[in-house]
């Protein structure tokens, strides 16, 4: 009985030490950026931003240039999931096809969508080669026109 109690105590001490060590490793590591998730037929990829700018100063950016890669087939769609940190703002989904001139964009209003199912093949545009999620802000361009510009962007390449 004493051995079992000693083993239990040792396990608890090791667990507490591991938890404290993990906390020490992650504390003080600046803000974490949101990640998107993409899934298709047993493959899941979580991706951090390719570009992440200060919404008030688009010249102040972090550019980790992270790009996910997801294996796909024509039989199964891609399921995109965005966290609330993205969904609570206006966001745009770009679908990039083999012929980049066939790129399509869908704008989602704040708090309306957390997930989207995307076919990997479009009858008119062909195979989907990538998806891009953008957080948008309004800017005034050099000509004085008001337009949308992404201040954050996530990118996933699809591999058939």
C-alpha positions in Angstrom: 0.0 0.0 0.0 2.9 2.3 0.8 4.4 1.7 -2.6 1.1 2.6 -4.4 0.9 5.8 -2.3 4.5 6.7 -3.1 4.0 6.0 -6.8 0.8 8.1 -6.8 2.6 10.9 -5.0 5.6 10.7 -7.5 3.2 10.9 -10.5 1.4 13.9 -9.0 4.7 15.7 -8.4 5.9 14.9 -12.0 2.5 16.1 -13.4 2.7 19.3 -11.5 6.2 19.9 -12.6 5.3 19.3 -16.2 2.4 21.7 -16.0 4.5 24.4 -14.4 7.2 23.9 -17.1 4.7 24.2 -19.9 3.3 27.4 -18.3 6.8 28.8 -18.0 7.5 28.1 -21.7 4.3 29.8 -23.0 4.0 32.8 -20.7 5.3 36.1 -21.9 5.3 35.0 -25.6 3.5 38.1 -27.0 0.0 37.9 -28.4 -1.0 34.8 -30.3 -2.7 35.4 -33.6 -5.8 33.5 -34.6 -5.6 30.3 -36.7 -7.9 29.0 -39.3 -8.6 25.3 -39.7 -9.2 23.4 -42.9 -10.3 19.8 -43.2 -10.9 17.3 -46.0 -11.3 13.6 -45.9 -9.3 12.8 -42.8 -6.7 15.6 -43.1 -6.8 18.6 -40.8 -4.5 21.6 -41.0 -4.4 24.6 -38.6 -2.7 27.7 -40.1 -1.5 30.9 -38.6 -1.5 34.2 -40.6 0.5 34.8 -43.7 0.3 38.5 -42.9 -0.9 40.3 -39.8 -1.0 44.2 -39.7 -2.1 46.8 -37.2 -5.6 47.6 -38.2 -4.9 51.4 -37.6 -1.5 51.4 -39.4 -1.2 49.0 -42.3 2.5 49.8 -42.6 3.0 48.1 -39.2 2.9 44.4 -40.1 4.2 41.1 -39.0 4.8 38.8 -42.0 5.3 35.2 -40.8 4.3 34.1 -44.4 2.8 30.9 -43.0 1.0 28.9 -45.6 -0.8 25.7 -45.0 -1.0 22.7 -47.3 -4.0 20.4 -47.4 -4.2 17.1 -49.4 -7.5 16.9 -51.3 -9.4 14.9 -53.9 -12.2 15.8 -56.2 -14.6 13.6 -54.3 -14.5 15.4 -50.9 -15.0 19.1 -50.2 -12.9 21.3 -48.0 -14.4 22.5 -44.7 -13.0 25.8 -43.5 -13.4 26.9 -40.0 -12.5 30.4 -38.6 -12.4 31.3 -34.9 -14.6 34.0 -33.4 -11.7 36.4 -33.5 -12.0 36.4 -37.3 -15.8 35.8 -37.6 -16.7 38.8 -35.4 -15.3 41.2 -38.1 -16.0 41.5 -41.8 -14.0 38.8 -43.5 -13.5 37.7 -47.1 -12.9 34.2 -48.5 -11.0 34.0 -51.8 -11.2 30.8 -53.8 -8.2 30.4 -56.1 -8.5 28.1 -59.0 -5.9 26.6 -61.4 -6.5 29.6 -63.7 -5.9 32.5 -61.3 -8.2 34.7 -63.4 -11.0 32.5 -62.1 -10.5 33.6 -58.4 -13.8 34.2 -56.6 -14.5 36.2 -53.5 -17.2 36.0 -50.9 -17.6 38.6 -48.2 -19.0 37.6 -44.8 -20.6 40.1 -42.5 -19.6 40.2 -38.8 -20.9 37.3 -36.6 -22.6 35.5 -39.5 -20.3 32.6 -40.3 -17.8 30.4 -38.5 -17.5 27.6 -41.2 -17.8 27.2 -44.9 -17.9 24.0 -47.0 -16.1 24.5 -50.3 -16.1 22.0 -53.3 -12.6 21.1 -54.6 -13.8 21.2 -58.2 -16.1 23.9 -59.8 -17.8 22.9 -63.1 -16.9 26.2 -64.7 -13.6 27.1 -63.0 -11.9 23.8 -62.6 -9.9 22.5 -59.7 -9.5 24.6 -56.6 -5.8 25.3 -55.9 -6.0 27.4 -52.8 -8.1 29.4 -50.3 -7.3 32.7 -48.6 -9.1 34.2 -45.6 -8.7 38.0 -45.2 -9.7 40.4 -42.4 -10.7 43.7 -44.0 -10.5 47.3 -43.1 -11.5 50.5 -45.0 -8.7 52.7 -46.3 -8.4 55.8 -48.5 -6.2 55.1 -51.5 -3.8 57.7 -53.1 -6.6 58.8 -55.4 -8.8 59.6 -52.4 -11.1 56.7 -53.0 -12.4 54.6 -50.1 -11.7 50.9 -50.6 -11.3 47.6 -48.6 -7.8 46.4 -47.8 -6.8 43.2 -45.9 -5.0 43.8 -42.7 -4.6 40.1 -42.0 -4.5 37.1 -44.3 -4.4 33.3 -44.0 -3.5 31.1 -46.9 -3.9 27.3 -47.6 -2.6 25.6 -50.8 -4.6 22.5 -51.9 -2.7 19.6 -53.3 -4.5 17.0 -55.4 
